[in-house]
Amino acid sequence: MLAIASTASQASVDLFTISTRPNVTQQILVEQPNSPIANLILFSGGKGKIKLDSGKYINNKNFLVRSRQLFIDNNFITILIDAPSDK
């Protein structure tokens, strides 16, 4: 698990890398506000590759990925799921 800095107001941010099968990993970014009311799992669509470990997801053109701060500001935990590393 790798904790990364957040631009979100009062949200904790965790990046998880999970081994899904031999030589393949998948990354999941969890941003959690102080008083969460629900979880939202956000898929970017298309090929699903949002490069969570590079930080480039911050300026992603996908509406859900780009708007996740709005959800966090309204006390939703956002969970971004990247494409598997072999895709």
C-alpha positions, -999 to +999 in steps of 0.1 A: +000+000+000+012+035-009-002+066+006+000+096-017-006+133-011-041+146-017-055+178-031-088+168-016-100+187+014-096+165+045-096+132+025-073+103+030-059+088-001-046+053-005-032+035-036-034-002-035-016-026-060-031-061-061-017-091-078-046-105-098-028-134-116+008-143-124+028-112-135-003-090-135-013-063-111-043-040-108-043-007-090-071+008-069-072+044-056-094+050-025-101+086-015-120+088+018-135+119+034-137+123+072-174+113+075-182+090+046-219+081+039-214+056+011-189+041-014-188+049-051-168+026-074-158+046-104-148+029-137-133+052-164-148+033-193-131+027-226-099+008-222-100+017-185-063+026-183-060+057-161-024+052-149-030+057-112+006+053-102+017+082-125-007+108-111-019+115-146-054+105-136-058+139-119-064+155-153-083+126-169-109+136-195-134+110-181-163+127-163-164+103-133-126+104-128-124+141-132-154+148-110-145+126-081-137+156-058-174+166-060-183+132-046-157+134-019-169+169-009-203+154-004-189+126+019-187+098-006-157+074-006-145+072-042-128+041-055-110+043-089-102+010-105-074+010-131-071-015-159-049-046-153-012-040-160-013-063-190-039-042-208 
